[in-house]
Amino acid sequence: MVATRNHPKEFPEPSTPSSSTPTKSSPAKTASPTKPSPPAPNSNATTTAVAKTPTRTRSTTLPGYVHIPDRILVVWLLLSLPLILWDTLYVLFRPHTMPGGKFHSPIWTPYALYGTIDYMYGWPAWNAGIGFTAAQGSLNAIEFVMDAFYLWVVFANGKVRRGEKKDVKWFLWEEKKVEGAGLAVLVVFAAAVMTLSKTVLYCKSRRPRRMQ
């Protein structure tokens, strides 16, 4: 007791309990552990990473589809279109275009001889009511429009070189670069498939007994 009274320094005041310090009367709630926050990224490293990351943007400088028509195809279509139109009108305007009809001479005079060889174009098929010839003529009309559409796109959108002009020689033989001809190429391909299938069907068709 004497030593306590004669202590050179006073004892410090006892610390008062705070709200976070658990007491005997009210036990403290166990706080959930918190994850340590990651260190702040370096601004220079972030800028470098962003600069190296490629951006996925659609390029507007890519060239479009350019079609270069084949010279043989263009010449073939120009030669076949008048024949297709001639044959189609003969079939669709029968019997007026047949021998004895008011439209037969002079445009369809050669069909008088051809009708005696191919009965599908002559009087035997007409009298027998054969509908295959008319169906073929309808497909010929569609084929004519498709081929004509392709040639029109080639002529209208074809690019000429400096000093050239769009004339018959250029259209028949010169190399042409046609932009925006994707639909026309698809159409002329479908027309070629129609021509092939129609030819196969015509060759495989049998003459009816009344025509033999």
Secondary structure, 3 states (H helix, E strand, C coil): CHHHHCCCCCCCCCCCCCCCCCCCCCCCCCCCCCCCCCCCCCHHHHHHHHHHCCCCCCCCCCCCCEECCCHHHHHHHHHHHHHHHHHHHHHHCCCCCCCCCCCCCCCCCCHHHHHHHCHHHCHHHHHCCCCHHHHHHHHHHHHHHHHHHHHHHHHHHEECCCCCCCCHHHHHCCCCEEECCHHHHHHHHHHHHHHHHHHHHHHHCCCCHHHC
